[in-house]
Amino acid sequence: MITNAPTSYASMLKSGILWSLIAALLLIVASCVMPPPDNGDGQPPDNQPVAGAPLASYQTDHFVGPSACAACHSDLTDEGGHDVSIDKAWRATPMANAAKDPYFQAAVEAEVAAEPALAAVIEDTCSKCHSPAAHTQAVADGMTAAYLGDGFYNEANDLHTVAMDGVTCTVCHQITSAFQDDPESSFSGGYVIDTSTTAPDRIIYGPFPDPVQPELMRGAVGYTPTYGTHISDAGLCATCHTLYTPTVDAGGNVVGQFPEQTPFLEWQQSNFGDGVGNDDRTCQSCHMPLADGAVAISKLPNNLTPREMFYQHVFRGGNRFMLKMLRNNIEALGLSASTENFDDAIAITADFLQNNTAEVAVSDAHVEGSTLDFDVTITNLCGHKFPASFPSRRAWLHVTVTNSGGATVFESGAWDADGKITGDDEDVDISTFEVHHDEITSEDQVQVYQSVMGNTDGNVTHTLLRGHVYLKDNRILPVGFDKASATEDTAVNGAAATDDDFVGGSDTVTYEIDLGGANGPFTISVELVYQSVSYPFAHDLAEQTGTFIDQFNTMFDEADKTPVQIGSVETTVQ
């Protein structure tokens, strides 16, 4: 006989035991995923969808797996009838797959191989944001946070499952408001999670006041839901998406730090984040679109009051290429997202890129003698530079001019099946780069918007730890950004710094085309296209070897490297 057991529904509810039993039952159901059909060798038939693995289930002193969260926060529908389940949206995002991203895995291995004496620094720095739950738990336990060798990527490691869960629910929702008091200290994975508390008194923050029936979460997962306005603050995202990495010279000495990505700092200098006027938008308002009307954010209990202003956990961004690579390698990488989940995420990403990042327009097109002149203007719709973040990303202008018979008389910015840009100096020789152009007059010139890292010797590098300066940064500025007063870490570098047409919010490129006696009318076609993993970065890895490097190289070789079309325009001139 069990003594002191609750003898009524009310006492069970108060103690949390009832909620624990209900959540446990739902957890079992949520974790049961029907396996896909196979060919007899454990592999799905060609063109058959893959279900993906169950959501991770684990419990440490400070974190629980997403399967526990999904027990209540799945099967959610907004007033428009759309499925806005948190786990379904999250599964296929780069956040969920931050530790399983094959490009990230290869980059970690390559960086460690380049600077083996700094392996501990590299792996600790990377794991702060790509495996934050495992990193935080390891530090709390007095252990080393590492990936390679006996580290997190080793299945025998006690925190392997936790680490592979990427940026998981109980990380972001446990981050305290400390970043608001000292933003700079919070950068580069400097978020604060209170590891002094124990279940059920661990605090988990949400954006809604007056949490309903907190006994549910206290009893089921050991967290006390708490209203936290900071969860909607852009500074929360900045704790990982403002990243400084060590700068290492040719002798292997750490000589400073390098602003690897600074979208938050760029946002602060834009109209979106300067706190003035009506243009203010946060990271969350762009990357976590609002649901269509109110949402009952838990499927238990049924009478939970629907909440207004529910931000969907799709974390839409710009890495469609990697989402496709993940979708095509679900089983090899052990992913929980299904083919359908990834297809949804890919469609959301494509829509976001094509409608929320940049626009392109042609103006002042005219023929003078045998010369065709026109201007191409790119307008940035983002609250930060475009392309954003990691230096492997680039966008460029593909411009063609055809004559009255449809023959091409000019083309700049074409690409091949390997993702190489025709006419781009860097794709011919990755030790150099294509300069910024204010004016283009020949086919071997192409306008490429990118950041190019230079090492301490002033040479181009694709090794992150050798990054010391930006030899070129002509990524299109957000509206309101003043390049003359920009901070050193967000400055424009290279020829764009003195280009009067390269201003906050836009860039204009003038084309002067020698028609060579061709007959009009002439059709001008312009498209702005984008890559998240550029050929030079991929080529740099292709010349190296290692377990994860080889895996990425194989997956990259098999991938469709067609860039994403951001925008296009066509016009005809006599």
TIZA-199304 format. One line per field, with one value per residue (C-alpha): x, y, z; residue in three letters. Coordinates in steps of 0.5 Angstrom, whole numbers, plus 500, padded with zeros to 3 digits. Layout:
x: c(X,...);
y: c(Y,...);
z: c(Z,...);
resn: c(ala,...);
This chain:
x: c(500,503,502,501,498,493,486,482,482,484,489,492,492,495,501,502,502,496,499,505,501,497,504,507,502,502,510,509,504,508,514,511,513,511,517,517,516,523,526,528,535,532,532,526,524,526,522,518,518,522,518,524,526,522,524,529,528,532,533,539,539,537,534,529,528,523,519,517,515,511,507,503,505,503,497,496,491,490,484,485,486,493,497,502,505,511,515,512,515,522,524,526,529,537,536,534,539,545,549,547,548,554,557,558,561,566,568,569,573,577,578,581,585,588,589,590,593,586,582,579,577,574,570,568,566,562,558,556,551,550,549,547,544,550,555,551,550,557,560,555,558,565,566,569,565,568,565,571,574,571,566,559,559,561,555,558,559,553,551,551,543,543,548,545,539,541,538,532,526,529,535,532,526,531,535,535,534,541,543,539,543,550,549,556,558,552,555,558,554,554,547,545,541,540,543,542,535,532,526,520,523,527,524,522,520,514,511,505,503,499,501,495,495,503,502,502,509,512,509,510,517,519,519,515,512,514,512,518,518,525,523,521,527,532,537,536,537,544,547,549,548,553,559,566,571,579,584,590,596,601,605,598,598,591,592,585,578,574,567,564,557,554,546,544,549,547,540,541,544,538,531,528,532,534,528,525,519,514,519,521,521,525,528,522,517,521,523,518,511,505,500,493,489,489,492,491,498,497,492,492,487,482,479,486,484,487,493,494,500,503,510,510,517,519,525,525,532,536,539,535,541,542,535,535,541,538,532,536,540,535,537,544,544,539,534,527,524,520,521,514,517,523,519,514,521,524,517,517,525,524,518,521,527,523,519,522,529,531,528,531,529,532,531,534,535,537,541,546,549,552,552,546,546,542,542,540,538,537,533,534,528,532,533,541,546,544,546,547,551,557,561,560,554,553,548,550,547,545,544,543,541,538,537,531,532,533,540,544,549,551,551,554,553,552,553,555,553,558,555,561,560,562,567,568,575,574,571,577,582,580,586,583,576,571,572,565,563,560,560,560,562,564,562,568,565,560,557,557,555,559,564,571,575,583,588,593,598,593,591,584,582,576,579,575,580,585,580,583,579,574,578,571,564,559,553,547,546,539,535,537,544,550,556,560,558,558,562,568,565,560,563,563,570,573,571,563,566,567,561,556,551,552,548,543,538,540,546,545,550,551,551,554,554,557,552,557,552,546,539,534,529,533,531,534,533,536,535,538,541,543,548,548,554,559,563,570,568,566,572,576,573,574,581,581,579,576,570,566,569,568,561,560,564,560,553,555,557,550,547,543,547,542,542,536,532,531,528,528,525,525,524,525,528,529);
y: c(500,507,512,519,518,523,520,525,528,535,533,529,535,540,535,534,527,527,532,527,521,525,528,521,518,523,523,515,517,523,519,513,514,509,507,508,502,499,495,490,493,498,503,507,506,511,517,515,520,519,519,521,519,520,527,526,524,525,529,532,536,542,540,535,533,536,530,532,539,536,532,538,543,539,539,546,550,558,561,561,553,552,547,551,546,548,541,540,547,547,540,542,548,550,551,544,541,546,540,535,540,537,543,545,539,539,546,544,538,543,549,544,540,547,549,543,547,551,545,546,553,552,546,550,556,552,548,554,556,549,545,550,545,540,545,548,542,540,546,546,539,541,537,539,541,538,535,531,525,523,529,530,527,520,516,514,521,522,528,526,526,532,535,533,536,543,549,546,548,548,552,559,559,558,564,570,577,578,580,586,589,587,586,586,580,576,576,569,565,569,567,566,560,559,552,553,551,544,541,543,550,551,557,557,563,565,571,571,574,570,563,558,552,552,545,542,544,543,536,534,536,540,547,553,557,565,571,574,580,579,573,577,582,581,581,574,572,576,572,567,571,576,572,574,568,568,571,566,569,564,562,559,565,568,576,578,577,577,579,573,575,582,582,584,590,592,592,597,602,601,604,597,597,604,605,611,612,606,602,598,590,585,578,575,579,577,570,568,570,571,566,567,569,566,560,555,554,547,541,540,542,543,550,553,560,562,567,572,574,567,567,561,557,556,560,562,564,564,557,553,550,546,545,541,537,535,533,529,525,524,517,518,524,521,527,527,532,528,529,533,537,539,540,545,549,549,552,557,559,560,565,569,570,572,576,579,580,584,587,589,594,597,604,609,604,607,606,612,610,603,603,600,604,602,602,596,598,593,595,591,589,586,589,587,587,582,577,576,572,567,569,563,567,571,574,577,580,576,580,578,583,579,582,583,575,573,572,574,580,580,576,577,573,566,560,553,546,547,553,557,564,566,572,572,572,568,562,562,563,562,566,572,576,580,587,591,595,601,600,594,594,587,580,578,583,581,584,580,582,578,579,576,575,577,574,577,577,581,575,572,566,561,559,562,562,566,571,578,583,584,585,586,587,590,586,591,595,596,602,607,605,610,607,613,613,605,602,598,591,593,597,597,595,595,599,600,604,610,608,614,609,604,607,605,601,600,600,602,599,602,598,600,595,595,592,591,593,588,590,592,592,589,586,587,581,582,577,577,570,568,562,560,556,559,555,558,555,549,548,550,544,539,540,537,530,528,524,530,533,527,526,534,533,527,531,537,533,530,537,541,548,552,559,562,567,573,577,579,584,585,591,592,598,600);
z: c(500,498,504,503,496,493,494,490,483,486,490,484,480,486,487,479,479,475,470,470,468,462,460,460,456,451,450,449,443,441,440,436,429,424,420,412,407,405,400,404,406,411,406,403,396,391,391,398,403,410,416,420,427,434,437,442,449,455,462,465,471,467,460,458,451,446,446,453,450,444,449,450,445,438,435,435,430,429,428,420,421,420,424,428,432,435,434,427,425,429,427,420,422,422,429,431,426,428,431,425,420,415,413,421,422,417,418,426,424,419,424,429,423,422,429,433,439,439,439,446,444,438,440,446,442,437,442,446,440,436,442,448,452,452,453,459,462,461,464,470,471,471,464,458,452,446,439,437,439,446,445,444,437,440,441,448,450,456,453,446,445,448,444,437,439,437,439,443,447,454,452,449,454,460,458,463,462,464,456,457,463,459,452,450,455,452,445,442,447,453,455,462,464,472,473,481,481,481,479,479,481,475,471,464,461,456,452,455,462,467,466,466,471,472,476,469,467,474,475,468,466,472,470,473,467,468,464,461,457,455,451,445,445,439,444,446,439,439,444,439,432,434,434,435,434,435,430,429,426,421,427,431,436,438,436,437,435,429,428,424,424,427,424,431,431,424,426,431,426,421,421,424,430,432,436,432,428,426,423,429,428,432,430,432,428,422,423,427,423,427,427,424,430,437,439,444,446,449,447,455,458,453,456,455,453,446,446,441,438,438,434,430,431,424,424,417,414,408,408,403,400,407,408,402,404,410,407,402,408,413,415,414,419,424,423,427,421,416,408,409,415,410,404,408,411,404,401,407,406,399,400,405,401,395,398,405,403,397,390,384,379,372,370,365,360,353,347,345,338,339,347,351,358,364,372,376,383,389,395,402,405,411,418,417,411,406,405,413,417,416,410,406,403,397,392,385,379,373,367,360,354,348,341,336,334,341,341,347,346,353,359,366,372,369,373,372,375,381,383,380,377,370,371,378,380,386,383,378,384,391,393,390,390,385,387,388,381,381,373,369,362,360,361,365,371,375,382,387,394,400,405,404,410,410,415,419,412,408,404,403,407,408,415,420,425,420,420,421,417,412,405,402,405,400,403,401,407,411,410,415,416,415,412,414,422,422,427,426,426,422,417,409,406,399,394,396,402,396,392,392,390,395,401,407,404,396,391,384,379,372,366,359,354,347,342,337,331,334,332,337,340,346,352,359,364,371,377,383,386,392,395,402,401,396,391,394,401,399,394,400,404,398,398,405,408,415,417,417,411,407,409,407,400,398,400,397,390,390,391,387,387,383,387,389,385,390,385,377,372,365,360,353,350,342);
resn: c(met,ile,thr,asn,ala,pro,thr,ser,tyr,ala,ser,met,leu,lys,ser,gly,ile,leu,trp,ser,leu,ile,ala,ala,leu,leu,leu,ile,val,ala,ser,cys,val,met,pro,pro,pro,asp,asn,gly,asp,gly,gln,pro,pro,asp,asn,gln,pro,val,ala,gly,ala,pro,leu,ala,ser,tyr,gln,thr,asp,his,phe,val,gly,pro,ser,ala,cys,ala,ala,cys,his,ser,asp,leu,thr,asp,glu,gly,gly,his,asp,val,ser,ile,asp,lys,ala,trp,arg,ala,thr,pro,met,ala,asn,ala,ala,lys,asp,pro,tyr,phe,gln,ala,ala,val,glu,ala,glu,val,ala,ala,glu,pro,ala,leu,ala,ala,val,ile,glu,asp,thr,cys,ser,lys,cys,his,ser,pro,ala,ala,his,thr,gln,ala,val,ala,asp,gly,met,thr,ala,ala,tyr,leu,gly,asp,gly,phe,tyr,asn,glu,ala,asn,asp,leu,his,thr,val,ala,met,asp,gly,val,thr,cys,thr,val,cys,his,gln,ile,thr,ser,ala,phe,gln,asp,asp,pro,glu,ser,ser,phe,ser,gly,gly,tyr,val,ile,asp,thr,ser,thr,thr,ala,pro,asp,arg,ile,ile,tyr,gly,pro,phe,pro,asp,pro,val,gln,pro,glu,leu,met,arg,gly,ala,val,gly,tyr,thr,pro,thr,tyr,gly,thr,his,ile,ser,asp,ala,gly,leu,cys,ala,thr,cys,his,thr,leu,tyr,thr,pro,thr,val,asp,ala,gly,gly,asn,val,val,gly,gln,phe,pro,glu,gln,thr,pro,phe,leu,glu,trp,gln,gln,ser,asn,phe,gly,asp,gly,val,gly,asn,asp,asp,arg,thr,cys,gln,ser,cys,his,met,pro,leu,ala,asp,gly,ala,val,ala,ile,ser,lys,leu,pro,asn,asn,leu,thr,pro,arg,glu,met,phe,tyr,gln,his,val,phe,arg,gly,gly,asn,arg,phe,met,leu,lys,met,leu,arg,asn,asn,ile,glu,ala,leu,gly,leu,ser,ala,ser,thr,glu,asn,phe,asp,asp,ala,ile,ala,ile,thr,ala,asp,phe,leu,gln,asn,asn,thr,ala,glu,val,ala,val,ser,asp,ala,his,val,glu,gly,ser,thr,leu,asp,phe,asp,val,thr,ile,thr,asn,leu,cys,gly,his,lys,phe,pro,ala,ser,phe,pro,ser,arg,arg,ala,trp,leu,his,val,thr,val,thr,asn,ser,gly,gly,ala,thr,val,phe,glu,ser,gly,ala,trp,asp,ala,asp,gly,lys,ile,thr,gly,asp,asp,glu,asp,val,asp,ile,ser,thr,phe,glu,val,his,his,asp,glu,ile,thr,ser,glu,asp,gln,val,gln,val,tyr,gln,ser,val,met,gly,asn,thr,asp,gly,asn,val,thr,his,thr,leu,leu,arg,gly,his,val,tyr,leu,lys,asp,asn,arg,ile,leu,pro,val,gly,phe,asp,lys,ala,ser,ala,thr,glu,asp,thr,ala,val,asn,gly,ala,ala,ala,thr,asp,asp,asp,phe,val,gly,gly,ser,asp,thr,val,thr,tyr,glu,ile,asp,leu,gly,gly,ala,asn,gly,pro,phe,thr,ile,ser,val,glu,leu,val,tyr,gln,ser,val,ser,tyr,pro,phe,ala,his,asp,leu,ala,glu,gln,thr,gly,thr,phe,ile,asp,gln,phe,asn,thr,met,phe,asp,glu,ala,asp,lys,thr,pro,val,gln,ile,gly,ser,val,glu,thr,thr,val,gln);
